[in-house]
Amino acid sequence: MNFKIRIAEEKDALACHDIYGAYVDGLNVTFTIENPSVEKYREKIVNTKKKYPFYVAQDESGKILGYCCGEPLRPHDAYKWNVEWTIVLAPDAPRRSGIATALYERFSATLRKQNFQYIYAVIVDTNEASLGFHKSLGFEEVGHFHNAGIKKGHWLGIVWMNKFIGTDGADAKEPVWFEDFNKA
Ligand SMILES: CC(C)(COP(=O)(O)OP(=O)(O)OC[C@H]1O[C@@H](n2cnc3c(N)ncnc32)[C@H](O)[C@@H]1OP(=O)(O)O)[C@@H](O)C(=O)NCCC(=O)NCCS
């Protein structure tokens, strides 16, 4: 299947809303219980791109097949070289076709150029596709929180995985925020 990866724009808010929303009712992808409004997704695209990449995969007809985006791992200053990412394909997008890997390659290449050092994924521990996908990329499990949340009367656990993408030691250069990087 032919597709391209491009930076997300505000016009992609509805597609991202619908893609993520498809998993909100289930128990093995997200802790979100109510899908935010399209306006909230528009704000998320705008705000994310100030600091972190936000990419979509689009097929030849213009349909959005999936997206990925970054956010801070934790709020404190010393965490700023880490990025937690989210990756989601549309429920009807083809699986095992390399779409998510292509999103990852573009996303991680940008993070490296921005001087980030680690990517984190926080995965519901029953999400075999995501666990397998992240392992295939070289992520390693760094934590398992067995009862991290309750959704629809069920305890849900999460696995934290990370991958070192840096080339620097503890003297890593300051991260360059996406909006500045993108102007360069
Ligand atoms: C997880 C997800 C992003 C994977 O997308 P994808 O485009 O199918 O992944 P890729 O084609 O790039 O797969 C690359 C590798 O990941 C691994 N992988 C992918 N799906 C897998 C599965 N269901 N079980 C085990 N390993 C899997 C395989 O090693 C695969 O390589 P292979 O097909 O050559 O064996 C996709 O299934 C998805 O969006 N799921 C719903 C939302 C979700 O769970 N998001 C993650 C939240 S943490």
The ligand as a MOL file (V3000), in Angstrom:
LIG
                    3D

  0  0  0     0  0            999 V3000
M  V30 BEGIN CTAB
M  V30 COUNTS 48 50 0 0 0
M  V30 BEGIN ATOM
M  V30 1 C 0.3470 -1.5360 17.4280 0
M  V30 2 C 0.2090 -0.9830 16.0030 0
M  V30 3 C 0.5870 0.5050 16.0280 0
M  V30 4 C 1.1470 -1.7590 15.0510 0
M  V30 5 O 0.9770 -1.2190 13.7400 0
M  V30 6 P 1.4350 -1.9870 12.3840 0
M  V30 7 O 1.4520 -0.9790 11.2640 0
M  V30 8 O 0.6240 -3.2120 12.2070 0
M  V30 9 O 2.9300 -2.3730 12.7040 0
M  V30 10 P 4.0660 -2.7570 11.6470 0
M  V30 11 O 3.4410 -3.2870 10.3840 0
M  V30 12 O 4.9890 -1.5850 11.4690 0
M  V30 13 O 4.7650 -3.9640 12.4240 0
M  V30 14 C 6.1290 -4.0300 12.6810 0
M  V30 15 C 6.3910 -5.2350 13.5690 0
M  V30 16 O 5.6950 -5.0980 14.8340 0
M  V30 17 C 5.3700 -6.4020 15.3390 0
M  V30 18 N 3.9130 -6.5420 15.4230 0
M  V30 19 C 2.9610 -5.7800 14.8230 0
M  V30 20 N 1.7360 -6.2370 15.1410 0
M  V30 21 C 1.9130 -7.3120 15.9350 0
M  V30 22 C 1.0110 -8.2240 16.5780 0
M  V30 23 N -0.3200 -8.1100 16.4260 0
M  V30 24 N 1.5370 -9.1830 17.3660 0
M  V30 25 C 2.8780 -9.3190 17.5220 0
M  V30 26 N 3.7800 -8.4930 16.9180 0
M  V30 27 C 3.2950 -7.5020 16.1350 0
M  V30 28 C 5.9110 -7.3930 14.3060 0
M  V30 29 O 7.2380 -7.7400 14.6810 0
M  V30 30 C 5.9080 -6.5520 13.0320 0
M  V30 31 O 6.7780 -7.0140 12.0480 0
M  V30 32 P 6.2870 -8.2380 11.0570 0
M  V30 33 O 4.9060 -7.8660 10.5830 0
M  V30 34 O 7.3090 -8.2130 9.9640 0
M  V30 35 O 6.2970 -9.4720 11.8960 0
M  V30 36 C -1.2460 -1.1600 15.4810 0
M  V30 37 O -1.6220 -2.5260 15.6330 0
M  V30 38 C -2.2930 -0.3000 16.1820 0
M  V30 39 O -2.4200 0.9030 15.9010 0
M  V30 40 N -3.0770 -0.8880 17.1000 0
M  V30 41 C -4.2000 -0.1940 17.7350 0
M  V30 42 C -3.7740 1.0160 18.5590 0
M  V30 43 C -2.6590 0.6760 19.5360 0
M  V30 44 O -2.6760 -0.3550 20.1890 0
M  V30 45 N -1.7000 1.6050 19.6510 0
M  V30 46 C -0.6070 1.4690 20.5790 0
M  V30 47 C -1.0080 2.0020 21.9090 0
M  V30 48 S 0.3250 1.8230 23.0960 0
M  V30 END ATOM
M  V30 BEGIN BOND
M  V30 1 1 1 2
M  V30 2 1 2 3
M  V30 3 1 2 4
M  V30 4 1 2 36
M  V30 5 1 4 5
M  V30 6 1 5 6
M  V30 7 2 6 7
M  V30 8 1 6 8
M  V30 9 1 6 9
M  V30 10 1 9 10
M  V30 11 2 10 11
M  V30 12 1 10 12
M  V30 13 1 10 13
M  V30 14 1 13 14
M  V30 15 1 14 15
M  V30 16 1 15 16
M  V30 17 1 15 30
M  V30 18 1 16 17
M  V30 19 1 17 18
M  V30 20 1 17 28
M  V30 21 1 18 19
M  V30 22 1 18 27
M  V30 23 2 19 20
M  V30 24 1 20 21
M  V30 25 1 21 22
M  V30 26 2 21 27
M  V30 27 1 22 23
M  V30 28 2 22 24
M  V30 29 1 24 25
M  V30 30 2 25 26
M  V30 31 1 26 27
M  V30 32 1 28 29
M  V30 33 1 28 30
M  V30 34 1 30 31
M  V30 35 1 31 32
M  V30 36 2 32 33
M  V30 37 1 32 34
M  V30 38 1 32 35
M  V30 39 1 36 37
M  V30 40 1 36 38
M  V30 41 2 38 39
M  V30 42 1 38 40
M  V30 43 1 40 41
M  V30 44 1 41 42
M  V30 45 1 42 43
M  V30 46 2 43 44
M  V30 47 1 43 45
M  V30 48 1 45 46
M  V30 49 1 46 47
M  V30 50 1 47 48
M  V30 END BOND
M  V30 END CTAB
M  END
